[in-house]
């Protein structure tokens, strides 16, 4: 990490950074598919993960609406599995998924101990593109709320990461300057590019150990934050 300014505040992405979206999503879909008695969905998450990532990237760029994201990622996944469902069934799954996902509260290894340790030195915050009510339920059910001073979501800010305005909104809400802040997230585009463009420092949560084209600080596990900050 750069030593150019004293870091006082840490801003975290939620899904795929603290909240284990893929594990919780798999559990949610399993319950929905069992209730609907759907067959041949064993490989659903294998196809869903990259499709979902692609839809979220388009959503963050304002290319599609949230409704298109929720429907399209499911439609494309079932098409990949060669499973024919009616639009009514797909919308039902989409609604049930959003409703029940926050009931599962798996977080990444070391999340609670790392956040607890960081709160002794820094003020912590959330910046997320996820919907307001759903993200608040995730934080509450995963017992994460108490770690964070502020929570900024794209619905409140009116724009999504990587737009500079959402970071400026979060910084203003936290009463902190960009140079005293670090963004930690899994998305190079939404989290890292966005934060750097807003004048913040950034740490990439690169769990998959992908190539680091920006050369920014990176971690593979959350507890590594304790070593580099």
Phi and psi restraints in degrees (value plus and minus 20) as a CYANA .aco file:
   2 UNK   PHI     -88.7   -48.7
   2 UNK   PSI     125.7   165.7
   3 UNK   PHI    -124.4   -84.4
   3 UNK   PSI      -1.5    38.5
   4 UNK   PHI     -89.5   -49.5
   4 UNK   PSI     -43.4    -3.4
   5 UNK   PHI    -169.4  -129.4
   5 UNK   PSI     131.8   171.8
   6 UNK   PHI     -91.6   -51.6
   6 UNK   PSI     106.3   146.3
   7 UNK   PHI    -106.8   -66.8
   7 UNK   PSI     104.8   144.8
   8 UNK   PHI    -137.1   -97.1
   8 UNK   PSI     -43.8    -3.8
   9 UNK   PHI    -153.0  -113.0
   9 UNK   PSI     116.7   156.7
  10 UNK   PHI    -136.8   -96.8
  10 UNK   PSI     110.3   150.3
  11 UNK   PHI    -132.7   -92.7
  11 UNK   PSI     106.8   146.8
  12 UNK   PHI    -133.0   -93.0
  12 UNK   PSI     121.3   161.3
  13 UNK   PHI     -92.6   -52.6
  13 UNK   PSI     140.8   180.8
  14 UNK   PHI    -122.0   -82.0
  14 UNK   PSI     -88.0   -48.0
  15 UNK   PHI     -87.7   -47.7
  15 UNK   PSI     114.8   154.8
  16 UNK   PHI      52.0    92.0
  16 UNK   PSI     -17.5    22.5
  17 UNK   PHI    -140.6  -100.6
  17 UNK   PSI     -70.3   -30.3
  18 UNK   PHI    -131.5   -91.5
  18 UNK   PSI     -72.3   -32.3
  19 UNK   PHI    -102.5   -62.5
  19 UNK   PSI     103.2   143.2
  20 UNK   PHI     -98.7   -58.7
  20 UNK   PSI      62.4   102.4
  21 UNK   PHI     -77.4   -37.4
  21 UNK   PSI     -65.5   -25.5
  22 UNK   PHI     -84.1   -44.1
  22 UNK   PSI     -63.6   -23.6
  23 UNK   PHI     -85.1   -45.1
  23 UNK   PSI     -64.9   -24.9
  24 UNK   PHI     -88.9   -48.9
  24 UNK   PSI     -55.3   -15.3
  25 UNK   PHI     -84.8   -44.8
  25 UNK   PSI     -62.8   -22.8
  26 UNK   PHI     -80.1   -40.1
  26 UNK   PSI     -63.2   -23.2
  27 UNK   PHI     -84.5   -44.5
  27 UNK   PSI     -58.6   -18.6
  28 UNK   PHI     -87.8   -47.8
  28 UNK   PSI     -66.8   -26.8
  29 UNK   PHI     -83.7   -43.7
  29 UNK   PSI     -59.6   -19.6
  30 UNK   PHI     -76.5   -36.5
  30 UNK   PSI     -64.2   -24.2
  31 UNK   PHI     -87.0   -47.0
  31 UNK   PSI     -61.1   -21.1
  32 UNK   PHI     -85.8   -45.8
  32 UNK   PSI     -65.0   -25.0
  33 UNK   PHI     -87.4   -47.4
  33 UNK   PSI     -55.3   -15.3
  34 UNK   PHI     -84.6   -44.6
  34 UNK   PSI     -63.6   -23.6
  35 UNK   PHI     -83.3   -43.3
  35 UNK   PSI     -55.4   -15.4
  36 UNK   PHI    -107.4   -67.4
  36 UNK   PSI     -25.8    14.2
  37 UNK   PHI      38.1    78.1
  37 UNK   PSI      21.6    61.6
  38 UNK   PHI    -100.3   -60.3
  38 UNK   PSI     123.2   163.2
  39 UNK   PHI    -134.4   -94.4
  39 UNK   PSI     144.0   184.0
  40 UNK   PHI      41.8    81.8
  40 UNK   PSI      15.6    55.6
  41 UNK   PHI    -132.6   -92.6
  41 UNK   PSI      -1.0    39.0
  42 UNK   PHI     -82.6   -42.6
  42 UNK   PSI     -52.6   -12.6
  43 UNK   PHI    -119.1   -79.1
  43 UNK   PSI       0.4    40.4
  44 UNK   PHI     -76.8   -36.8
  44 UNK   PSI     -69.4   -29.4
  45 UNK   PHI     -86.8   -46.8
  45 UNK   PSI     -48.5    -8.5
  46 UNK   PHI     -79.5   -39.5
  46 UNK   PSI     -61.6   -21.6
  47 UNK   PHI    -103.5   -63.5
  47 UNK   PSI     -56.6   -16.6
  48 UNK   PHI     -85.6   -45.6
  48 UNK   PSI     -60.2   -20.2
  49 UNK   PHI     -77.0   -37.0
  49 UNK   PSI     -75.2   -35.2
  50 UNK   PHI     -87.7   -47.7
  50 UNK   PSI     -53.2   -13.2
  51 UNK   PHI     -85.9   -45.9
  51 UNK   PSI     -64.4   -24.4
  52 UNK   PHI     -81.9   -41.9
  52 UNK   PSI     -63.0   -23.0
  53 UNK   PHI     -79.4   -39.4
  53 UNK   PSI     -61.7   -21.7
  54 UNK   PHI     -85.0   -45.0
  54 UNK   PSI     -63.1   -23.1
  55 UNK   PHI     -84.9   -44.9
  55 UNK   PSI     -59.5   -19.5
  56 UNK   PHI     -86.4   -46.4
  56 UNK   PSI     -55.2   -15.2
  57 UNK   PHI     -84.1   -44.1
  57 UNK   PSI     -63.2   -23.2
  58 UNK   PHI     -85.9   -45.9
  58 UNK   PSI     -57.7   -17.7
  59 UNK   PHI     -84.9   -44.9
  59 UNK   PSI     -61.7   -21.7
  60 UNK   PHI     -86.3   -46.3
  60 UNK   PSI     -45.1    -5.1
  61 UNK   PHI    -109.7   -69.7
  61 UNK   PSI     -12.6    27.4
  62 UNK   PHI      44.9    84.9
  62 UNK   PSI       4.4    44.4
  63 UNK   PHI    -104.0   -64.0
  63 UNK   PSI     -45.0    -5.0
  64 UNK   PHI    -157.8  -117.8
  64 UNK   PSI     141.3   181.3
  65 UNK   PHI    -107.3   -67.3
  65 UNK   PSI     149.5   189.5
  66 UNK   PHI     -83.7   -43.7
  66 UNK   PSI     -57.0   -17.0
  67 UNK   PHI     -84.6   -44.6
  67 UNK   PSI     -60.4   -20.4
  68 UNK   PHI     -84.2   -44.2
  68 UNK   PSI     -60.8   -20.8
  69 UNK   PHI     -78.7   -38.7
  69 UNK   PSI     -70.7   -30.7
  70 UNK   PHI     -84.4   -44.4
  70 UNK   PSI     -58.1   -18.1
  71 UNK   PHI    -100.8   -60.8
  71 UNK   PSI     -68.3   -28.3
  72 UNK   PHI     -83.6   -43.6
  72 UNK   PSI     -59.5   -19.5
  73 UNK   PHI     -84.9   -44.9
  73 UNK   PSI     -52.8   -12.8
  74 UNK   PHI     -96.5   -56.5
  74 UNK   PSI     -65.9   -25.9
  75 UNK   PHI     -76.8   -36.8
  75 UNK   PSI     -67.0   -27.0
  76 UNK   PHI     -86.4   -46.4
  76 UNK   PSI     -56.2   -16.2
  77 UNK   PHI     -87.6   -47.6
  77 UNK   PSI     -65.3   -25.3
  78 UNK   PHI     -85.0   -45.0
  78 UNK   PSI     -55.4   -15.4
  79 UNK   PHI     -82.5   -42.5
  79 UNK   PSI     -61.1   -21.1
  80 UNK   PHI     -83.6   -43.6
  80 UNK   PSI     -52.1   -12.1
  81 UNK   PHI    -107.2   -67.2
  81 UNK   PSI     -21.4    18.6
  82 UNK   PHI      38.1    78.1
  82 UNK   PSI      22.1    62.1
  83 UNK   PHI    -130.7   -90.7
  83 UNK   PSI     103.0   143.0
  84 UNK   PHI    -114.7   -74.7
  84 UNK   PSI      98.2   138.2
  85 UNK   PHI    -145.9  -105.9
  85 UNK   PSI     132.8   172.8
  86 UNK   PHI     -94.2   -54.2
  86 UNK   PSI     138.9   178.9
  87 UNK   PHI     -79.2   -39.2
  87 UNK   PSI     -55.3   -15.3
  88 UNK   PHI     -80.4   -40.4
  88 UNK   PSI     -63.3   -23.3
  89 UNK   PHI     -86.2   -46.2
  89 UNK   PSI     -60.0   -20.0
  90 UNK   PHI     -86.0   -46.0
  90 UNK   PSI     -62.6   -22.6
  91 UNK   PHI     -84.9   -44.9
  91 UNK   PSI     -54.9   -14.9
  92 UNK   PHI     -83.3   -43.3
  92 UNK   PSI     -65.5   -25.5
  93 UNK   PHI     -83.2   -43.2
  93 UNK   PSI     -62.2   -22.2
  94 UNK   PHI     -80.4   -40.4
  94 UNK   PSI     -64.1   -24.1
  95 UNK   PHI     -87.4   -47.4
  95 UNK   PSI     -63.5   -23.5
  96 UNK   PHI     -85.3   -45.3
  96 UNK   PSI     -56.2   -16.2
  97 UNK   PHI     -83.4   -43.4
  97 UNK   PSI     -69.5   -29.5
  98 UNK   PHI     -84.0   -44.0
  98 UNK   PSI     -55.7   -15.7
  99 UNK   PHI     -89.2   -49.2
  99 UNK   PSI     -61.4   -21.4
 100 UNK   PHI    -120.8   -80.8
 100 UNK   PSI     -34.8     5.2
 101 UNK   PHI     -74.3   -34.3
 101 UNK   PSI     -64.9   -24.9
 102 UNK   PHI     -87.0   -47.0
 102 UNK   PSI     -28.7    11.3
 103 UNK   PHI     -92.9   -52.9
 103 UNK   PSI     -35.7     4.3
 104 UNK   PHI    -122.1   -82.1
 104 UNK   PSI     113.9   153.9
 105 UNK   PHI    -148.6  -108.6
 105 UNK   PSI      14.2    54.2
 106 UNK   PHI     -91.2   -51.2
 106 UNK   PSI     113.2   153.2
 107 UNK   PHI    -138.8   -98.8
 107 UNK   PSI     147.3   187.3
 108 UNK   PHI     -89.5   -49.5
 108 UNK   PSI     132.8   172.8
 109 UNK   PHI     -73.1   -33.1
 109 UNK   PSI     113.1   153.1
 110 UNK   PHI      61.5   101.5
 110 UNK   PSI     -16.0    24.0
 111 UNK   PHI     -80.8   -40.8
 111 UNK   PSI     -71.5   -31.5
 112 UNK   PHI     -86.8   -46.8
 112 UNK   PSI     -64.5   -24.5
 113 UNK   PHI     -87.1   -47.1
 113 UNK   PSI     -57.5   -17.5
 114 UNK   PHI     -87.1   -47.1
 114 UNK   PSI     -67.4   -27.4
 115 UNK   PHI     -84.0   -44.0
 115 UNK   PSI     -60.0   -20.0
 116 UNK   PHI     -82.4   -42.4
 116 UNK   PSI     -61.6   -21.6
 117 UNK   PHI     -87.3   -47.3
 117 UNK   PSI     -60.0   -20.0
 118 UNK   PHI     -87.3   -47.3
 118 UNK   PSI     -51.7   -11.7
 119 UNK   PHI     -85.6   -45.6
 119 UNK   PSI     -35.7     4.3
 120 UNK   PHI     -96.8   -56.8
 120 UNK   PSI     -36.4     3.6
 121 UNK   PHI    -144.2  -104.2
 121 UNK   PSI     -47.6    -7.6
 122 UNK   PHI    -147.3  -107.3
 122 UNK   PSI     140.8   180.8
 123 UNK   PHI    -112.4   -72.4
 123 UNK   PSI     114.5   154.5
 124 UNK   PHI    -129.7   -89.7
 124 UNK   PSI     127.9   167.9
 125 UNK   PHI    -164.4  -124.4
 125 UNK   PSI     143.7   183.7
 126 UNK   PHI    -138.5   -98.5
 126 UNK   PSI     117.4   157.4
 127 UNK   PHI    -147.7  -107.7
 127 UNK   PSI      98.9   138.9
 128 UNK   PHI    -158.9  -118.9
 128 UNK   PSI     126.9   166.9
 129 UNK   PHI    -108.2   -68.2
 129 UNK   PSI     -23.8    16.2
 130 UNK   PHI     -91.3   -51.3
 130 UNK   PSI     140.2   180.2
 131 UNK   PHI     -87.8   -47.8
 131 UNK   PSI     126.0   166.0
 132 UNK   PHI     -70.2   -30.2
 132 UNK   PSI     -81.5   -41.5
 133 UNK   PHI     -84.2   -44.2
 133 UNK   PSI     -62.7   -22.7
 134 UNK   PHI     -84.0   -44.0
 134 UNK   PSI     -64.7   -24.7
 135 UNK   PHI     -86.9   -46.9
 135 UNK   PSI     -57.9   -17.9
 136 UNK   PHI     -84.0   -44.0
 136 UNK   PSI     -57.6   -17.6
 137 UNK   PHI     -86.8   -46.8
 137 UNK   PSI     -59.2   -19.2
 138 UNK   PHI     -80.6   -40.6
 138 UNK   PSI     -68.2   -28.2
 139 UNK   PHI     -81.4   -41.4
 139 UNK   PSI     -63.6   -23.6
 140 UNK   PHI     -86.7   -46.7
 140 UNK   PSI     -68.5   -28.5
 141 UNK   PHI     -89.8   -49.8
 141 UNK   PSI     -47.6    -7.6
 142 UNK   PHI    -109.9   -69.9
 142 UNK   PSI     -13.3    26.7
 143 UNK   PHI      37.4    77.4
 143 UNK   PSI      24.7    64.7
 144 UNK   PHI    -127.6   -87.6
 144 UNK   PSI     -37.9     2.1
 145 UNK   PHI     -75.0   -35.0
 145 UNK   PSI     -60.2   -20.2
 146 UNK   PHI     -86.2   -46.2
 146 UNK   PSI     -36.9     3.1
 147 UNK   PHI     -97.6   -57.6
 147 UNK   PSI     -42.1    -2.1
 148 UNK   PHI    -129.8   -89.8
 148 UNK   PSI     114.2   154.2
 149 UNK   PHI     -97.6   -57.6
 149 UNK   PSI     -59.5   -19.5
 150 UNK   PHI    -158.1  -118.1
 150 UNK   PSI     134.3   174.3
 151 UNK   PHI    -150.6  -110.6
 151 UNK   PSI      98.6   138.6
 152 UNK   PHI    -132.4   -92.4
 152 UNK   PSI     107.0   147.0
 153 UNK   PHI    -142.7  -102.7
 153 UNK   PSI     144.3   184.3
 154 UNK   PHI     -85.7   -45.7
 154 UNK   PSI     -46.8    -6.8
 155 UNK   PHI     -87.1   -47.1
 155 UNK   PSI     -59.8   -19.8
 156 UNK   PHI     -91.2   -51.2
 156 UNK   PSI     -62.3   -22.3
 157 UNK   PHI     -96.5   -56.5
 157 UNK   PSI     -43.5    -3.5
 158 UNK   PHI      64.3   104.3
 158 UNK   PSI     -24.0    16.0
 159 UNK   PHI    -163.2  -123.2
 159 UNK   PSI     145.1   185.1
 160 UNK   PHI    -131.4   -91.4
 160 UNK   PSI     134.4   174.4
 161 UNK   PHI     -78.6   -38.6
 161 UNK   PSI     118.2   158.2
 162 UNK   PHI    -114.1   -74.1
 162 UNK   PSI      -5.8    34.2
 163 UNK   PHI     -76.8   -36.8
 163 UNK   PSI     112.2   152.2
 164 UNK   PHI     -77.6   -37.6
 164 UNK   PSI     -51.5   -11.5
 165 UNK   PHI     -83.5   -43.5
 165 UNK   PSI     -52.1   -12.1
 166 UNK   PHI     -90.5   -50.5
 166 UNK   PSI     -54.0   -14.0
 167 UNK   PHI     -91.0   -51.0
 167 UNK   PSI     -60.3   -20.3
 168 UNK   PHI     -83.3   -43.3
 168 UNK   PSI     -59.3   -19.3
 169 UNK   PHI     -80.7   -40.7
 169 UNK   PSI     -66.5   -26.5
 170 UNK   PHI     -85.4   -45.4
 170 UNK   PSI     -61.1   -21.1
 171 UNK   PHI     -83.9   -43.9
 171 UNK   PSI     -63.3   -23.3
 172 UNK   PHI     -83.9   -43.9
 172 UNK   PSI     -61.3   -21.3
 173 UNK   PHI     -83.3   -43.3
 173 UNK   PSI     -53.3   -13.3
 174 UNK   PHI    -109.7   -69.7
 174 UNK   PSI     -24.5    15.5
 175 UNK   PHI      35.8    75.8
 175 UNK   PSI      31.9    71.9
 176 UNK   PHI    -162.1  -122.1
 176 UNK   PSI     130.7   170.7
 177 UNK   PHI    -105.0   -65.0
 177 UNK   PSI     132.8   172.8
 178 UNK   PHI     -78.6   -38.6
 178 UNK   PSI     -59.2   -19.2
 179 UNK   PHI     -89.4   -49.4
 179 UNK   PSI     -34.2     5.8
 180 UNK   PHI    -121.2   -81.2
 180 UNK   PSI      -4.5    35.5
 181 UNK   PHI    -148.5  -108.5
 181 UNK   PSI     129.3   169.3
 182 UNK   PHI    -148.2  -108.2
 182 UNK   PSI     114.8   154.8
 183 UNK   PHI    -121.2   -81.2
 183 UNK   PSI     113.0   153.0
 184 UNK   PHI    -140.0  -100.0
 184 UNK   PSI     102.6   142.6
 185 UNK   PHI    -182.6  -142.6
 185 UNK   PSI     148.7   188.7
 186 UNK   PHI    -113.1   -73.1
 186 UNK   PSI     -37.4     2.6
 187 UNK   PHI    -117.8   -77.8
 187 UNK   PSI      98.7   138.7
 188 UNK   PHI     -81.0   -41.0
 188 UNK   PSI     -60.6   -20.6
 189 UNK   PHI     -94.3   -54.3
 189 UNK   PSI     -78.3   -38.3
 190 UNK   PHI     -90.9   -50.9
 190 UNK   PSI     -66.7   -26.7
 191 UNK   PHI    -108.3   -68.3
 191 UNK   PSI     -72.4   -32.4
 192 UNK   PHI     -98.4   -58.4
 192 UNK   PSI     -74.9   -34.9
 193 UNK   PHI     -76.3   -36.3
 193 UNK   PSI     -66.3   -26.3
 194 UNK   PHI     -80.0   -40.0
 194 UNK   PSI     -65.5   -25.5
 195 UNK   PHI     -86.4   -46.4
 195 UNK   PSI     -64.1   -24.1
 196 UNK   PHI     -81.4   -41.4
 196 UNK   PSI     -60.8   -20.8
 197 UNK   PHI     -85.8   -45.8
 197 UNK   PSI     -44.0    -4.0
 198 UNK   PHI    -108.7   -68.7
 198 UNK   PSI     -18.5    21.5
 199 UNK   PHI      69.4   109.4
 199 UNK   PSI     -10.8    29.2
 200 UNK   PHI    -110.0   -70.0
 200 UNK   PSI     143.5   183.5
 201 UNK   PHI    -104.2   -64.2
 201 UNK   PSI     146.8   186.8
 202 UNK   PHI    -169.1  -129.1
 202 UNK   PSI     128.6   168.6
 203 UNK   PHI    -147.7  -107.7
 203 UNK   PSI     106.2   146.2
 204 UNK   PHI    -109.9   -69.9
 204 UNK   PSI     102.4   142.4
 205 UNK   PHI    -102.9   -62.9
 205 UNK   PSI      71.8   111.8
 206 UNK   PHI    -123.0   -83.0
 206 UNK   PSI      46.2    86.2
 207 UNK   PHI     -79.4   -39.4
 207 UNK   PSI     -55.6   -15.6
 208 UNK   PHI    -100.5   -60.5
 208 UNK   PSI     -23.2    16.8
 209 UNK   PHI      36.7    76.7
 209 UNK   PSI      29.4    69.4
 210 UNK   PHI     -99.2   -59.2
 210 UNK   PSI     147.1   187.1
 211 UNK   PHI     -81.1   -41.1
 211 UNK   PSI     121.1   161.1
 212 UNK   PHI    -126.0   -86.0
 212 UNK   PSI      67.4   107.4
 213 UNK   PHI     -90.1   -50.1
 213 UNK   PSI     -41.5    -1.5
 214 UNK   PHI    -108.8   -68.8
 214 UNK   PSI     -36.9     3.1
 215 UNK   PHI      49.0    89.0
 215 UNK   PSI       1.4    41.4
 216 UNK   PHI     -98.7   -58.7
 216 UNK   PSI     145.9   185.9
 217 UNK   PHI     -79.4   -39.4
 217 UNK   PSI     122.2   162.2
 218 UNK   PHI    -160.6  -120.6
 218 UNK   PSI     133.7   173.7
 219 UNK   PHI    -152.9  -112.9
 219 UNK   PSI     135.1   175.1
 220 UNK   PHI    -130.0   -90.0
 220 UNK   PSI     -40.1    -0.1
 221 UNK   PHI    -155.1  -115.1
 221 UNK   PSI     127.9   167.9
 222 UNK   PHI     -81.3   -41.3
 222 UNK   PSI     -54.6   -14.6
 223 UNK   PHI     -88.2   -48.2
 223 UNK   PSI     -31.7     8.3
 224 UNK   PHI     -88.5   -48.5
 224 UNK   PSI     -37.0     3.0
 225 UNK   PHI     -78.8   -38.8
 225 UNK   PSI     -53.3   -13.3
 226 UNK   PHI     -85.8   -45.8
 226 UNK   PSI     -43.6    -3.6
 227 UNK   PHI    -109.3   -69.3
 227 UNK   PSI     -49.3    -9.3
 228 UNK   PHI    -122.5   -82.5
 228 UNK   PSI     -36.6     3.4
